[in-house]
Amino acid sequence: MNGIVKSNDINNVTQPKIKDAFIKAKTTKYDTQYPCQIELNNMIVNYLIIDLGLSLSIVERATFLRAMSKVDSKFHVQSRRGI
């Protein structure tokens, strides 16, 4: 073949489905040392828990988890024990 693609080979290539691309992107989370992950964790602790006096249990409530997934779908919210 020598790196040359025949016209027949192009027809055999399948394009990924859109829904598969979104599923893969949705499941990918930041590493614990990723700057955005650290910044959002610090924001939750400093602004919501310390400054506003909210309970640590807020991070385990479904509404909070949905809100944070809207803020950044790659962000992984730590449990109250992890904070």
Secondary structure as UniProt FT lines:
FT   TURN            2..3
FT   HELIX           7..11
FT   HELIX           18..27
FT   TURN            32..33
FT   HELIX           35..43
FT   HELIX           44..51
FT   HELIX           56..60
FT   HELIX           62..71
FT   TURN            73..74
FT   TURN            80..82
//
